[in-house]
Amino acid sequence: MKDGDYHCEVYWPNDIQVQIDKTLNSGLHLQFSAHAINNKFERKISTSNITIEKLKNGICFEATVKNNKVTKFVIRYGFNDIYDLSSVWMPKSDCLFCKTIWLNKKDDKHETLIKNNYVTYNYENDIQHISIRIGDLINNSKNNK
């Protein structure tokens, strides 16, 4: 995987989801930053309601990759009838660290997404690999006649 930020509406390699699922099933305890705790009080969000099970049932929509490793990911799940809770997580060796939390209205369609800010799928590389494979098949077919 290429280093950078990924968004599920732009390009989401399976390996990202595999790493996130592994992290959420690792048994790490949740730890919240001072910023997340401030948001908890300002927005009346109870961190006791943020659990691994809720995160597992949420939708991970953004991730940062460095050296083929997911270093940060964002999950969104239902909070109440009006809002979803979004939270930014950073896997650490001893915990799953929550950098921040916020509420989004459920009807927010994320129309401000700037796709150029994210890693995209490189079709050219795949086309090149496919054409090489087809060429090899043709040559092998000729050689076998």
C-alpha positions in Angstrom: 0.0 0.0 0.0 1.1 3.5 -0.7 1.7 5.8 2.2 -1.0 8.4 2.7 -4.6 9.0 3.6 -7.3 6.7 2.3 -11.1 7.4 2.2 -13.7 4.7 1.6 -15.4 6.7 -1.1 -12.2 7.1 -3.0 -10.2 3.9 -2.6 -10.2 1.3 0.2 -7.7 -1.6 -0.2 -8.8 -4.7 1.6 -5.6 -4.8 3.7 -6.7 -1.6 5.4 -9.9 -3.2 6.7 -8.0 -6.4 7.6 -5.6 -4.3 9.8 -8.4 -2.3 11.4 -10.4 -5.5 12.2 -7.3 -7.1 13.7 -6.7 -4.0 15.9 -10.3 -4.0 17.0 -10.1 -7.6 17.9 -6.7 -7.4 19.7 -8.0 -6.8 23.2 -6.3 -3.4 23.6 -8.0 -1.1 26.1 -9.3 2.2 25.0 -7.5 5.4 26.1 -8.8 8.9 25.4 -6.7 12.1 24.8 -7.4 15.3 26.7 -8.9 16.7 23.5 -11.4 13.8 23.3 -12.2 14.2 27.0 -12.8 18.0 26.5 -15.1 17.2 23.6 -16.9 14.7 25.8 -17.8 17.4 28.3 -18.5 20.2 25.8 -20.7 18.0 23.6 -22.2 15.8 26.4 -20.7 12.6 24.9 -20.2 9.8 27.4 -16.9 8.0 26.7 -18.3 5.1 28.7 -20.7 4.5 25.8 -17.8 4.2 23.4 -16.9 0.5 23.4 -15.0 -1.9 21.1 -18.3 -3.6 20.2 -19.8 -0.3 19.0 -16.6 0.5 17.1 -16.7 -3.0 15.4 -20.3 -2.3 14.3 -19.4 1.2 13.0 -18.1 2.2 9.6 -14.5 3.0 9.2 -14.3 5.6 6.5 -10.8 7.1 6.7 -7.3 5.8 7.4 -3.7 6.8 7.3 -1.1 4.4 6.2 2.7 4.6 6.8 5.1 1.8 5.8 2.2 -0.5 5.0 0.7 -0.1 8.4 -2.5 1.7 9.4 -1.4 4.3 11.9 -4.8 6.1 12.3 -8.4 5.4 11.4 -11.8 7.1 11.8 -15.0 5.2 12.7 -18.5 6.5 12.6 -21.5 4.8 14.3 -25.0 5.6 15.5 -25.1 7.7 18.7 -28.8 8.6 19.0 -31.7 9.4 16.7 -30.2 12.6 15.4 -26.4 12.1 15.6 -23.6 9.7 14.7 -20.4 9.6 16.7 -17.1 9.9 14.8 -13.9 9.1 16.5 -10.2 9.0 15.5 -8.1 6.0 16.7 -4.4 5.4 16.7 -3.2 1.8 17.5 -0.4 1.9 20.1 1.5 -1.1 21.6 -0.4 -0.8 24.9 -3.8 0.7 23.9 -6.1 1.9 21.2 -5.7 5.7 21.6 -8.6 8.0 20.8 -7.3 11.3 19.5 -10.7 13.1 19.2 -14.5 12.5 19.1 -17.3 14.5 17.5 -20.9 14.3 16.5 -22.2 14.4 12.9 -25.9 14.7 12.0 -27.1 11.5 10.5 -28.2 13.2 7.3 -24.7 14.7 6.7 -23.8 13.4 3.2 -20.2 14.6 3.4 -20.6 16.7 0.3 -17.3 18.6 1.1 -15.1 15.5 0.5 -12.0 16.6 -1.5 -11.1 13.4 -3.3 -7.7 14.7 -4.4 -6.6 14.6 -0.7 -6.6 10.8 -0.7 -4.7 8.0 -2.3 -6.4 6.7 -5.4 -6.4 3.4 -7.2 -3.7 3.3 -9.9 -5.4 1.7 -12.9 -2.4 2.2 -15.2 -0.3 -0.3 -13.2 -3.0 -2.9 -13.3 -3.5 -2.5 -17.0 0.2 -2.8 -17.6 0.3 -6.0 -15.5 -2.7 -7.4 -17.3 -1.3 -6.6 -20.8 2.0 -8.3 -19.9 0.1 -11.4 -18.7 -2.0 -11.5 -21.9 1.2 -11.1 -24.0 2.8 -14.0 -22.1 -0.3 -16.2 -22.7 -0.1 -15.4 -26.4 3.6 -16.2 -26.6 3.1 -19.4 -24.6 0.3 -20.4 -26.9 2.5 -19.9 -30.0 5.4 -21.8 -28.4 3.2 -24.7 -27.5 1.9 -25.2 -31.1 
